[in-house]
């Protein structure tokens, strides 16, 4: 092969290799950074990219919620944490979570990767507007925290209730401190409440 023919072959190979490299760097939309993140195992963020990802918002209701833009009039709560698996065996939600959405394996119109399936998981939700039952003394939320009030329900069990009595069931005790062991509670403690976490014992004083 002559020098001129060899030069043409070399140029053609370079063009093919460069085109392959560019294709490998670009996603379906031609945005190289998104495809690069996906290759590293990181899903793109933003409304619709991941079903109820952290920072995204849901519509009203806790049964079959839909994901909506946070500035929509239908938006009711924002995701504070998103975990896979069951809430009973996974990491606890943030302390001031208002409620938990349990996400079952189903097939919504929009999901993480376009295959029509959303993995089993749960989303820790915080309402966009007050009242916030997850706040200390608010009377609700998935966790009992310092500042919450409880009442005894029998059988050694307690139920959280609003400290202001707004739920109609008056509070009997207020959790004033979280400690590692019962012995660390102050002398005024009248009830021990299981909190979980690094300091699992709640010291509750009578009201």
Beta strands, then each sheet from edge to edge (+ up, - down):
strand 1: 57-59
strand 2: 67-68
strand 3: 75-84
strand 4: 99-103
strand 5: 121-127
strand 6: 149-154
strand 7: 157-161
strand 8: 173-179
strand 9: 189-194
strand 10: 201-206
sheet 1: 2+ 1- 3+ 5- 4+
sheet 2: 7+ 6- 8+ 10- 9+
end
